[in-house]
Structure formats: structure tokens, C-alpha cells
Amino acid sequence: MRKIVIYPAEILRQKTTDIKNVDKKLLLEVEDLKKILQGGDNAAGLAAPQIGLIKRFFGSKELGKGETNIFINPKIEKVYGEKVYPKIVTEPADAKAMAGEEDFLEGCLSFPGFFGTVKRFLKIDVSWDEIEKGKLVRKNKSLGGFEAIVWQHESDHLDGVVFIDHIKEEGGKFFKDVNGKMEKWNLVETFK
């Protein structure tokens, strides 16, 4: 079984090329990725380069269902609005308290224990290939919120881009989980 590749492994900076054919090797690699993703604590998505493959596919867990979907040759077809720092709306603990809002912290299995704020589109239209009866079949749909964020994060991996690139470029916040507590961290000093 393959293992998750940890930054600064060179493969995380390589751009993948489209998959043209379905073969036995690809089917085994897809199954490996699914198993690793399912076993990952706090894992929402996983791209092929993160398990050592220069192939253009990723998996993401379906919200609330626990199933893993595989997206081959994914493409963002259209974006809506501007890139923003996503927020999480918190519900009040009791009727007298007010609802709140906090930064959504993006993480990555290739950067264990690190999180940060990344600007993302909150709605996107996407297309990808699925394997049906041994052939690649093109699909498409609109994604919003968390699913759109995961799609963008995993698509970046297929182009050799990692989430800290966005944090550096945008001046986002960066944290390290230290014994369950998020501590502000110096990104530049940590990942030069």
C-alpha cells in the first residue's frame, strides 16, 4: 500500500498530465487512493501526487455519506464571484448567545498539523472523467461551499501547487496544531 507523501517531496511540485486510458494499473492506483483517503483522520480529499503518482486524478469524500468519489482529468469550467477567505458560521450554544463566524482553516495531508486561510471561490462549475465499463466518461456539475473548496485544493495538487503557496501569496494566516490548540506560526520560517 502506498503512503502519503510529505512536503517538501519533489513530486508535490510536478504537474500531472491527462489520463487517456483505463487499465489494470490505473484501477489499482484508484483503489489505493480510496483506501488511504478513507483511513485518513480529518481527510476530505487526496490527490494522486500525494501518494507518489504523477497522474491527473483525485478523490474526495462525499459529505455526510462517507463515500469516496474519484475525479479523473478534473477541470474547473467556470467560477462565480471573487475569491474570498471562507468562513464557518457557528451556532450559539444556547438561545441567549449570538451566532458567530470564524475563519475556515484549510489543511493538507501532505502538511500534517499545519492549517491556514486560503482564498477560494465558493461556487464553481466542474467537469471530470469517471470510469464506466472500462472507459472514461465525461461528467459535470456545479459545486458550492466546502465541496468547491476541496475541489480547488485537490486540483491545485495536480498542477504542482500546494496550499502554502496561496497563503504566502495572499498573506493569509498560518497555524500549527500543537496538542489540539491552534498556534499562529511563521510560514516563511517553517517552509522556505
C-alpha positions in Angstrom: 0.0 0.0 0.0 1.2 3.5 -0.8 1.8 6.1 1.8 1.1 9.8 1.9 3.9 11.9 0.6 5.0 14.7 2.9 6.2 18.1 1.8 8.9 19.1 0.6 8.9 15.9 -1.5 9.6 16.9 -5.1 6.6 15.1 -6.6 4.3 17.6 -4.9 5.7 20.2 -7.3 5.2 18.3 -10.5 2.4 19.0 -13.0 0.4 15.9 -14.0 -0.9 15.1 -17.5 -4.3 13.8 -18.5 -5.1 10.2 -18.3 -6.1 8.8 -21.7 -6.9 5.1 -21.0 -8.2 2.9 -18.3 -6.0 -0.1 -17.5 -5.5 -2.5 -14.6 -2.7 -0.4 -13.2 -4.9 2.7 -13.0 -7.7 0.8 -11.4 -5.3 -0.5 -8.7 -4.0 3.1 -8.1 -7.5 4.4 -7.8 -8.3 1.8 -5.2 -5.1 2.6 -3.3 -6.0 6.3 -3.2 -9.6 5.5 -2.0 -8.3 3.3 0.9 -5.8 5.8 2.0 -8.3 8.6 1.9 -10.9 6.6 3.8 -8.4 5.9 6.5 -7.3 9.5 6.9 -8.4 11.3 10.0 -9.9 14.7 9.1 -9.3 13.9 5.4 -11.6 15.4 2.9 -9.6 14.8 -0.3 -6.4 13.3 -1.7 -4.7 13.8 -5.0 -2.6 11.2 -6.9 0.7 13.1 -6.4 0.2 12.9 -2.6 0.6 9.1 -2.9 3.5 9.3 -5.3 1.7 9.2 -8.6 2.1 11.7 -11.5 -1.4 11.1 -12.7 -4.3 13.5 -13.1 -6.9 12.3 -10.6 -8.0 12.9 -7.1 -10.6 11.6 -4.6 -12.9 13.4 -2.2 -15.2 12.1 0.4 -18.9 12.8 -0.2 -20.3 15.0 2.5 -22.5 13.1 5.0 -22.2 9.8 3.1 -18.6 8.6 3.8 -18.2 7.5 0.2 -15.2 8.5 -1.9 -15.6 9.9 -5.4 -12.8 9.7 -7.9 -12.3 12.6 -10.4 -10.1 11.9 -13.4 -8.9 14.7 -15.6 -10.8 17.3 -13.5 -11.3 20.8 -14.8 -12.8 23.9 -13.4 -15.0 25.2 -16.1 -16.4 28.4 -14.5 -16.1 30.3 -11.3 -18.6 32.6 -9.7 -17.8 35.8 -7.8 -14.5 36.7 -6.3 -12.1 34.6 -4.3 -12.7 35.0 -0.6 -11.5 33.7 2.7 -14.2 31.1 3.6 -15.9 31.5 7.0 -17.6 29.0 9.3 -20.8 30.2 10.9 -21.0 28.9 14.5 -24.3 28.2 16.1 -25.0 29.6 19.6 -24.7 27.1 22.5 -27.9 28.4 24.0 -30.8 30.7 22.9 -29.3 33.8 24.6 -26.0 33.6 22.8 -25.3 35.0 19.4 -24.2 33.1 16.3 -20.5 33.7 15.4 -18.2 33.5 12.5 -14.6 32.1 12.3 -12.0 31.6 9.6 -12.2 28.3 7.7 -8.7 26.7 8.2 -7.6 24.6 5.2 -5.3 21.7 5.9 -3.4 19.2 3.8 -2.4 15.6 4.5 1.0 16.3 3.0 1.5 19.1 5.7 0.5 17.2 8.9 -0.5 19.5 11.7 -0.5 22.8 9.6 -3.5 24.9 8.7 -4.2 28.2 7.1 -6.6 30.6 5.5 -6.7 30.4 1.7 -8.9 32.4 -0.7 -11.2 30.2 -2.7 -14.2 30.6 -5.0 -17.3 29.5 -3.1 -19.1 28.3 -6.3 -17.6 26.6 -9.3 -18.7 24.5 -12.3 -16.6 21.5 -12.9 -16.1 18.6 -15.3 -14.2 15.3 -14.9 -14.0 11.8 -16.2 -15.4 8.7 -14.4 -14.6 5.1 -15.2 -17.7 3.3 -16.5 -17.3 -0.2 -18.0 -13.6 0.3 -18.5 -14.0 3.6 -20.4 -13.6 7.3 -19.4 -17.0 9.1 -19.4 -17.1 12.9 -19.1 -19.4 14.3 -16.3 -20.1 17.8 -15.0 -21.8 19.6 -12.2 -21.9 22.8 -10.0 -20.2 22.7 -6.6 -20.6 25.1 -3.7 -19.1 25.8 -0.2 -17.0 23.0 1.3 -17.1 20.8 -1.8 -15.9 23.7 -4.0 -13.0 24.4 -1.6 -11.9 20.7 -1.6 -12.1 20.5 -5.4 -9.9 23.6 -5.8 -7.4 22.3 -3.2 -7.0 18.9 -4.8 -7.0 20.4 -8.4 -4.1 22.6 -7.3 -2.1 19.4 -6.3 -2.5 18.2 -9.9 -0.7 21.3 -11.1 2.1 21.2 -8.6 0.6 23.9 -6.3 0.2 23.5 -2.6 -1.9 25.4 -0.2 1.0 27.2 1.4 1.7 28.9 -2.0 -1.7 30.6 -1.7 -1.1 31.6 2.0 2.3 33.1 1.1 0.9 35.0 -2.0 -2.2 36.3 -0.2 -0.7 37.0 3.2 -3.1 34.5 4.8 -3.0 33.3 8.4 -0.9 30.2 9.2 -1.2 27.9 12.2 0.2 24.7 13.7 -1.8 22.3 15.8 0.1 22.0 19.0 -1.5 19.4 21.3 -5.0 20.3 20.0 -4.5 24.1 20.2 -4.0 26.2 17.0 -0.9 28.4 17.5 -0.1 31.1 15.0 3.0 30.0 13.1 5.6 31.7 10.9 5.1 30.2 7.4 8.1 31.7 5.8 10.5 30.4 8.5 8.8 26.9 8.5 8.6 26.4 4.7 11.4 28.3 2.9 
